[in-house]
Amino acid sequence: MQLTVKEALQVYPLSEAKLVAGGEGTSRMMKSVNVMDAPDIADWIKSGEMLFTTAFIMKDSETDALRLMRRLNERGCAGLGIKLGRFWQSIPQGIVEEADRLRLPLLELPFQFTFSDQMNALFKAEHERSNRLLHEVVQKQKKLMQFALQQQPHRNVFAELATVLNYPLAVIGSRGHVLYGSEGIAGDAVTQGWPWKSVMHRVKWNQGSCHRVPIKQNDEEYGSLLVFTDSALSLRAEEELFQQAADVLAFYMDMTYREHINPTVQDEMRTLLSQYLDNKMTVQELTTLSENKGIHLFQGTYQCVLITLEPTLFAEGKLLKQIHRELQYNPLMQFTASQHFQIEDGILSIYTCPTGRDYGEELSGFLLSRFGDVLAAQEAKGHRLHASGSAK
């Protein structure tokens, strides 16, 4: 059983019960229900159990009853339901006050229903709830497959994935920076504790859970997918869905990068662009040679931006590749239609300019803001990332 006390109180006939104290503890998770029929019940109680009683073992001594309640709370009891009319006509005020202090839900159970009536109803409700959740997961898996098969260009895949999963989510890049966050999901809180281990992990988040799933393919790690649910527990099938979603993201990121960056063509373009930038060939020669390789440069009005790192940073290896990759797959990086080429000392980006005006300052500011985490890290080391643009 995986119901909170609050959810259980909505299930008939337990819905006929009265919550007399411990209202602040109704978020406690109920995993099972037991009947208190022995004085040493506290030695056997399991965490998450809700106890039902007629108050027989508590009726003679309020002091013993208070001591028992404290012991039950220490053991992780989900709550205590007392059926009045047989041994107690009302719950003593001291018991009520102690339940409030402990934030232990204290219920006055309806006399006309047996314990088994209420227990059976709770288990039936949990069974129906599990079936409903499984059905929802299956439907989401179907949508996820449809999402994965779509080949539309210029998609905001992160926002689309949030719609498919129907949960708020965040996508954290390989540098620990936020690539995407659903409304209300942003800031330093989502990256707390980064870097994380490259395994799926669930942590408490507000009243629910945050599932952190690595986005990786083969030996390449692209970051993490964070899915925020409203439950403190989750189904195994739902966790498998989140893993599938991360796999789809990894496939998308990898394929988007490879579609733009054929290793052989990239090496050849690096040579051609370097020769052009060193004034060893004309722009006409560069255009002709690149078109022979299937790459059409300088279409219409365009803007060139050169992103460079301090030479000492090349020893860090992956940083330039990470920036290059993100320029390809991150929807937030798509200022306009663009091409990106890694050259010897940086990345040359060619952006189309639909209106024909100079976007140099805007593009420079745009890229510097997108890579603010790189700037902050490198400035702390006394290095800089540069982005400069020119129009044609």
matplotlib code that plots the C-alpha trace (Angstrom):
import matplotlib.pyplot as plt

x = [0.0, 1.3, -1.3, -0.8, -3.1, -4.7, -5.5, -6.7, -9.2, -10.9, -11.6, -15.0, -15.8, -12.6, -13.9, -16.5, -13.8, -13.0, -9.5, -9.3, -5.6, -2.2, -3.5, 0.0, 1.1, -1.4, 1.4, 2.7, 2.8, 0.6, 2.1, -0.2, -2.9, -2.8, -5.0, -3.7, -4.6, -1.6, 0.2, 3.6, 2.3, 5.0, 7.7, 6.1, 5.0, 6.5, 7.2, 4.3, 1.6, -1.7, -3.0, -6.8, -7.9, -10.9, -8.7, -9.0, -5.2, -5.2, -8.4, -7.1, -4.1, -3.8, -0.1, 0.5, -1.4, 0.7, 3.9, 2.6, 1.8, 5.4, 6.8, 4.6, 5.7, 9.3, 8.7, 7.3, 3.6, 1.5, -1.4, -3.8, -7.5, -9.6, -13.1, -15.3, -18.4, -17.0, -14.3, -14.0, -16.9, -14.5, -10.8, -9.1, -7.9, -4.4, -4.2, -5.5, -2.9, -0.1, -1.1, -1.0, 2.5, 3.8, 2.0, 0.7, -2.7, -5.4, -8.7, -12.1, -13.3, -17.0, -18.6, -20.9, -18.1, -15.8, -12.1, -12.1, -14.6, -12.2, -9.1, -10.6, -11.7, -8.2, -6.5, -9.1, -8.5, -4.7, -5.2, -7.4, -4.9, -2.0, -3.9, -4.7, -1.1, 0.1, -2.4, -1.1, 2.5, 1.6, -0.1, 3.0, 5.2, 3.2, 3.5, 7.2, 7.7, 5.8, 7.9, 11.1, 10.0, 9.3, 11.9, 10.7, 13.5, 13.9, 12.0, 12.0, 12.4, 12.7, 9.3, 7.8, 9.1, 7.7, 4.3, 4.7, 5.6, 3.1, 5.5, 7.6, 11.2, 14.6, 17.5, 21.0, 23.9, 27.3, 28.8, 26.1, 24.2, 20.4, 19.6, 15.8, 13.4, 9.6, 7.8, 8.7, 11.6, 14.9, 17.6, 20.5, 18.2, 17.8, 21.6, 22.3, 25.0, 26.2, 28.2, 26.1, 26.8, 26.0, 23.1, 19.4, 18.6, 15.5, 15.6, 12.9, 11.6, 9.0, 6.0, 7.1, 10.2, 12.9, 14.1, 17.6, 18.4, 21.7, 21.5, 24.2, 24.9, 27.9, 30.7, 29.3, 27.5, 25.2, 23.9, 20.9, 17.1, 15.3, 11.6, 9.6, 6.6, 4.0, 4.4, 7.0, 7.0, 6.9, 6.1, 8.9, 7.2, 7.2, 10.9, 11.5, 9.6, 11.9, 14.9, 13.4, 12.8, 16.5, 17.6, 15.4, 17.1, 20.5, 19.7, 18.3, 21.4, 23.8, 22.0, 21.6, 25.3, 26.3, 23.9, 25.8, 29.2, 30.4, 33.9, 35.6, 33.8, 34.4, 38.1, 38.2, 36.1, 38.4, 41.3, 39.5, 38.2, 41.7, 43.2, 40.6, 41.0, 44.8, 44.1, 45.4, 42.3, 39.5, 35.9, 34.9, 37.3, 36.1, 32.5, 33.1, 35.2, 32.6, 29.7, 31.6, 31.3, 27.6, 28.0, 26.4, 28.0, 27.1, 23.4, 21.9, 22.9, 24.9, 26.7, 29.9, 30.8, 34.1, 34.1, 37.6, 39.0, 42.3, 45.0, 45.8, 42.2, 42.7, 44.4, 41.0, 40.0, 36.3, 35.2, 35.3, 33.6, 30.9, 30.2, 30.3, 27.8, 25.4, 25.3, 23.8, 21.2, 20.1, 16.9, 17.8, 20.9, 19.0, 19.2, 18.6, 19.4, 23.1, 26.2, 29.0, 32.5, 35.3, 38.6, 42.0, 41.5, 37.7, 34.3, 33.2, 29.5, 27.6, 24.1, 21.6, 20.3, 16.7, 16.3, 19.8, 20.9, 24.0, 23.3, 26.9, 26.3, 23.1, 24.7, 27.8, 25.7, 23.3, 26.2, 28.0, 24.8, 24.1, 27.6, 27.6, 28.6, 31.7, 32.5, 32.2, 34.3, 37.1, 37.1, 37.7, 40.8, 41.9, 40.8, 38.2, 35.8, 35.4, 32.6, 33.1, 30.9, 31.0, 28.3, 28.3]
y = [0.0, 3.5, 6.0, 9.0, 9.4, 12.3, 10.1, 7.3, 9.6, 10.1, 6.4, 5.2, 4.2, 5.6, 8.9, 8.7, 8.9, 12.2, 13.6, 14.8, 15.6, 15.4, 17.2, 18.3, 14.6, 13.6, 13.5, 10.4, 7.4, 4.4, 1.1, -1.2, -1.4, -3.4, -3.9, -3.1, -6.0, -6.5, -4.3, -4.7, -3.7, -1.0, -3.6, -5.1, -2.0, -1.4, 2.0, 3.2, 1.1, 2.6, 1.1, 0.6, -0.1, -0.2, 1.4, -1.8, -1.8, 2.0, 2.5, 2.1, 4.5, 7.7, 7.8, 4.4, 5.5, 8.6, 6.5, 4.1, 6.9, 8.3, 4.8, 4.3, 7.7, 6.7, 3.5, 5.4, 4.7, 6.3, 7.1, 5.8, 5.1, 4.6, 3.2, 4.8, 3.4, 0.3, 1.2, 5.0, 7.3, 10.1, 10.5, 12.1, 15.6, 14.7, 12.1, 14.7, 17.2, 14.7, 13.6, 17.2, 17.7, 14.5, 15.4, 11.9, 11.6, 10.6, 9.3, 8.8, 5.7, 5.3, 2.8, 1.3, -0.2, -3.0, -2.8, -5.3, -3.1, -0.2, -2.3, -4.0, -0.7, 0.8, -2.2, -2.1, 1.7, 1.1, -1.7, 0.5, 3.4, 1.2, -0.1, 3.5, 4.6, 1.7, 2.5, 6.1, 4.9, 2.8, 5.7, 7.9, 5.2, 5.2, 9.0, 8.8, 6.4, 8.8, 11.6, 9.7, 8.9, 12.5, 14.1, 17.7, 20.3, 23.2, 21.4, 22.4, 18.8, 19.6, 21.3, 18.5, 15.9, 17.6, 17.5, 13.8, 12.9, 15.3, 16.2, 19.3, 18.5, 20.0, 19.1, 19.6, 19.8, 18.1, 21.1, 21.1, 24.0, 24.2, 23.6, 23.7, 24.0, 23.8, 26.7, 27.0, 24.6, 26.6, 28.1, 26.6, 24.2, 21.8, 21.5, 21.1, 18.4, 18.3, 16.5, 13.4, 9.8, 8.5, 6.3, 6.9, 8.3, 9.6, 12.3, 14.1, 17.3, 19.4, 17.1, 14.6, 13.2, 14.3, 11.5, 12.2, 10.1, 10.3, 11.2, 9.2, 7.1, 4.7, 6.6, 10.1, 11.8, 14.7, 15.6, 14.6, 14.5, 15.6, 14.6, 16.0, 14.0, 14.8, 11.4, 10.4, 6.9, 5.7, 2.7, 0.7, 1.0, 4.8, 4.9, 2.7, 5.4, 8.1, 6.0, 5.6, 9.3, 10.0, 7.4, 9.2, 12.5, 11.0, 9.6, 13.0, 14.9, 12.4, 12.3, 16.0, 16.5, 13.8, 15.1, 18.4, 17.0, 14.3, 13.7, 13.5, 16.5, 18.4, 17.8, 18.9, 22.0, 22.9, 22.9, 24.9, 27.5, 27.8, 28.4, 31.1, 32.8, 32.8, 34.5, 31.5, 31.2, 33.4, 33.3, 32.0, 29.1, 28.3, 28.4, 26.1, 23.6, 23.4, 23.0, 20.0, 18.5, 19.2, 22.2, 25.5, 28.4, 32.1, 31.7, 35.2, 37.8, 36.2, 36.9, 35.2, 34.7, 33.3, 31.7, 31.3, 30.1, 31.0, 28.6, 27.2, 25.9, 23.4, 21.1, 20.6, 18.8, 18.4, 22.0, 23.2, 20.0, 20.4, 24.0, 22.9, 20.1, 22.3, 24.8, 22.0, 20.3, 22.9, 24.7, 27.7, 28.2, 28.6, 32.4, 31.9, 29.2, 28.5, 26.4, 25.7, 24.5, 23.7, 25.2, 25.2, 27.9, 28.0, 27.6, 29.6, 30.0, 31.3, 32.7, 33.8, 37.4, 37.4, 41.2, 41.9, 44.1, 43.7, 41.3, 41.3, 42.8, 40.8, 37.5, 38.2, 39.0, 36.1, 33.5, 35.0, 34.8, 31.2, 30.1, 32.2, 29.2, 28.7, 32.4, 32.3, 29.2, 30.5, 34.0, 32.4, 30.8, 34.0, 32.9, 34.2, 33.0, 35.4, 35.8, 38.3, 38.8, 40.4, 40.8, 40.2]
z = [0.0, -0.9, 0.4, 2.6, 5.6, 3.8, 0.8, 3.0, 4.7, 1.3, 0.9, 2.1, 4.8, 6.4, 5.0, 7.7, 10.4, 12.2, 12.3, 15.9, 16.2, 14.4, 11.3, 10.4, 10.0, 7.3, 4.7, 6.5, 4.2, 5.0, 3.9, 5.8, 8.4, 11.7, 14.7, 18.2, 20.4, 22.6, 25.2, 23.5, 20.1, 19.9, 19.8, 16.6, 14.8, 11.4, 9.9, 7.8, 9.7, 10.6, 13.8, 14.6, 18.2, 20.4, 23.2, 25.3, 26.1, 26.8, 28.7, 32.3, 32.3, 30.4, 31.4, 29.8, 26.7, 26.3, 26.7, 24.1, 21.6, 21.9, 21.3, 18.3, 16.9, 17.3, 15.4, 12.4, 13.0, 10.2, 12.6, 15.2, 14.7, 17.8, 17.7, 20.4, 22.1, 23.7, 26.1, 25.6, 25.0, 24.0, 23.5, 26.6, 26.0, 27.1, 24.2, 21.8, 22.8, 22.7, 19.2, 18.1, 19.6, 17.9, 14.7, 14.8, 13.0, 15.5, 14.1, 15.7, 13.7, 12.7, 15.1, 12.5, 10.4, 11.3, 11.1, 8.2, 6.3, 6.4, 5.7, 2.7, 1.3, 1.6, -0.1, -2.9, -3.4, -3.5, -6.1, -8.3, -7.9, -9.0, -12.0, -13.0, -12.7, -14.7, -17.4, -17.4, -17.7, -20.7, -22.4, -21.7, -23.2, -26.4, -26.6, -25.9, -28.8, -31.1, -29.8, -30.5, -34.1, -35.0, -37.3, -37.2, -37.3, -34.8, -32.1, -28.4, -27.4, -23.7, -23.5, -25.7, -23.4, -20.3, -22.1, -22.8, -19.2, -17.8, -15.0, -14.4, -15.5, -15.8, -18.1, -16.7, -19.0, -18.8, -17.0, -14.3, -15.9, -16.5, -20.1, -19.5, -16.6, -16.5, -15.0, -11.3, -11.7, -11.9, -9.8, -7.8, -6.0, -8.9, -9.3, -5.6, -4.9, -8.5, -9.8, -9.3, -9.7, -13.2, -11.9, -11.5, -8.1, -6.4, -3.7, -1.7, -3.3, -1.6, -1.0, -3.7, -5.4, -7.8, -10.1, -11.4, -14.5, -16.4, -20.1, -21.7, -24.7, -24.9, -23.3, -23.9, -21.0, -21.9, -18.5, -16.4, -16.7, -13.6, -13.3, -10.4, -9.2, -6.5, -4.7, -2.2, -3.7, -7.3, -9.4, -10.9, -14.3, -13.9, -13.1, -16.2, -18.2, -16.9, -17.9, -21.4, -21.6, -20.8, -23.4, -26.0, -25.1, -25.3, -28.8, -29.9, -28.6, -30.2, -33.6, -33.8, -33.2, -35.7, -38.4, -38.3, -37.5, -39.8, -38.3, -41.8, -43.2, -40.0, -40.2, -43.8, -43.1, -40.2, -42.7, -45.3, -42.8, -41.2, -44.5, -45.3, -42.0, -42.6, -46.0, -47.9, -50.1, -51.3, -50.1, -53.6, -53.3, -49.8, -50.9, -53.9, -52.0, -49.1, -51.6, -53.0, -49.6, -49.4, -47.0, -48.2, -46.5, -46.6, -47.7, -48.1, -45.4, -42.6, -39.4, -38.3, -34.6, -33.4, -29.9, -28.5, -25.2, -23.7, -25.1, -21.6, -21.5, -24.3, -21.9, -20.3, -23.5, -23.4, -22.8, -26.4, -27.6, -25.0, -26.2, -29.8, -29.1, -27.2, -30.0, -32.1, -29.9, -27.4, -28.6, -26.5, -28.6, -31.8, -32.2, -36.0, -38.5, -38.0, -38.8, -36.3, -37.1, -34.6, -35.8, -34.2, -31.6, -31.2, -32.9, -35.9, -36.1, -39.2, -38.4, -41.0, -40.6, -41.8, -41.8, -43.2, -40.3, -38.0, -35.2, -33.9, -30.4, -29.9, -30.9, -28.7, -25.7, -26.4, -26.4, -23.5, -21.4, -22.5, -21.4, -18.3, -16.2, -18.3, -18.0, -14.2, -13.9, -16.2, -14.7, -11.3, -12.9, -14.5, -18.0, -20.4, -23.0, -26.0, -28.5, -31.3, -34.4, -37.8, -40.5, -44.3]

ax = plt.figure().add_subplot(projection="3d")
ax.plot(x, y, z, "-o")
ax.set_aspect("equal")
plt.show()
